[in-house]
Amino acid sequence: MATRLPQLDRLFLTDSGIETDLLFNHGFDLPHFAAFPPFQDGRGRQRLLVYYCEHLAIAARAGTGFNLESPTWRASPDWATALGMSADELHALNTDAIMMMHELRDAHRSNGLPIIVSGCIGPRGDGYVAAIGTESKAATAYHSLQIASFAAAGPDMVSAITMTNIPEAIGITQAAKTAGLPVSIGFTLETDGRLPEGSALQHAIEAVDTATNSYPAYYMINCVHPDHMAAALDPVAAWQSRLGGLRANASRLSHAELDVMTSLDAGDPAALAADYRRLRAAMPQLNVLGGGGGTDCRHIAAIASACAA
């Protein structure tokens, strides 16, 4: 990387399950489970500002850095079309979201908190279901549009979250590389510790590294409970040095079970934090800690208390 990201060298927190928090805890309607529509009106934008400020305050108290992830996980062309947005409107939204992250960083600089601005990107399809017939070149072309919009506003990096398959992860990495932006790749896992398309996590990471000359700054595991990671992890294996972060679900339920839930399973923040502490003790390079579905500020505060010391 042209610039070494600070979270490679020290503990950073990031945010929690923004979609489930907005939907279940604050009563926002999220068509297609997208967090960006509330960003477009005054009430929603204010709620998002409060959301980020609450998380930044936790990081300030804990003395960690913070990754500011834009609320743009589903702000890509196919999802925008489903929500009735034009290409110009989508570009403006993605650019504006990064500018909002810059404004938040500027407002919190007085805390002496190292803050990274990151453009958050999600899969073209469902975040829990493997895409069929995905090709890396097509993924590069698709995701380059959103990454170009990010780049216009100057983020520090791009974060891909809930990747379900290897070709799309390669495509996003290539798009970020072309844009000159560092990138982290977050894979989601099923209860058996494998990607939704069946690949082992080790194979996925090694395949992306091979195809991209190890361009990702680090990899993450997203949106799966720590209990379901056990089959994938071997702390003494050399490839696991590439794992740099964790955003786990609060719930122990499978993805299929979560998809049909009509109420929130927020799990136990203290128990989840203890899992994070155990994993980080075995793999101290897990420097970026946040939450997945069902988590909120309570979980991040508990994780900070368990891990920041």
C-alpha positions, 0 to 999 in steps of 0.5 A, a space after each residue: 500500500 502507498 500509505 500504511 493504514 494505522 489500524 494495522 498497528 493498533 486497536 481500532 473500533 468501528 460501528 455496529 449493525 447499522 441496518 438492524 439498529 435503524 430498523 428495529 431500535 429506531 423504527 426506520 423503514 429500510 426497503 431492501 434492507 438499505 441504510 442509505 434511504 434514511 440518509 436522504 432526509 433530515 430525520 434520518 440524517 440526524 439519526 445517522 449522525 447521532 449513531 456515529 457520534 455515539 460510537 466515536 464517543 465509545 472509542 474516545 473513552 477506550 483510547 482506540 482508533 475508529 473506522 468511520 464506515 459510510 452507510 453505503 453497504 447497498 448504495 450500488 447500481 442494482 440496489 439503487 435501481 430497485 429503489 428508484 434512484 438514477 445513476 446521478 442521484 446514486 453518485 451524489 449520495 455516495 460522494 455525500 456519504 464520504 463527505 459526511 464521514 470527513 465532517 464527523 472526523 473533523 468534528 472529533 479531531 479534538 479527542 486526539 482520536 485516530 480516525 479512518 474514513 472508509 467507503 463501505 461496499 456490499 455485495 451485488 446480491 444478497 449478503 447471506 446468499 452466494 451469487 451464482 455465476 459471478 465473474 471477477 471482471 464483471 464484479 470489477 466493472 460493477 463495483 468500480 462505479 461506486 468506488 469511483 464515487 467514493 474516490 471523488 470525495 477522498 476516503 482513506 480506504 474502501 471496506 467490502 463487507 459480507 462478501 459471499 464468494 471469491 470472484 466478487 471479492 477479487 473484482 472489488 479488490 481490482 476496482 479499489 486498486 485501479 482507484 488507488 485506494 486501500 481495501 479490506 475484504 470481509 467474508 461472511 461465513 455459514 454455521 460450518 465456518 465456510 463461505 455461503 458458496 462453500 469455500 473454506 475461508 483459507 482458500 478464499 483469502 489465498 485465492 484473492 491474494 493470488 489473483 491480486 498480488 496480495 493487494 487487500 490491506 487485511 481481511 475481516 470476518 463479518 456477520 456471523 457469530 463467533 461460535 460459527 467461526 471455530 471450524 475456519 480458524 487455526 491461530 497458528 496457521 500462517 494465512 491467518 496473519 491476513 485476518 485483521 478484523 471482526 464484525 460478528 453477529 449478536 445472534 447465534 442463529 444461522 443466516 437462513 433463520 435470521 432472514 425470516 426473523 420479525 424481531 431482533 435477536 440482540 444476543 448478550 453483549 457481555 458474552 459477545 465481548 468475551 468471545 472477542 477477547 478470546 479470539 483476540 488473545 489467540 490472534 492479536 492482529 485482529 485490530 478492527 473490532 465492530 459489530 454485525 447484525 443485531 449489535 448496537 452501541 451496547 455491544 461495541 461498548 462491551 467489546 471496547 471494555 473487554 479488548 481495549 485494556 
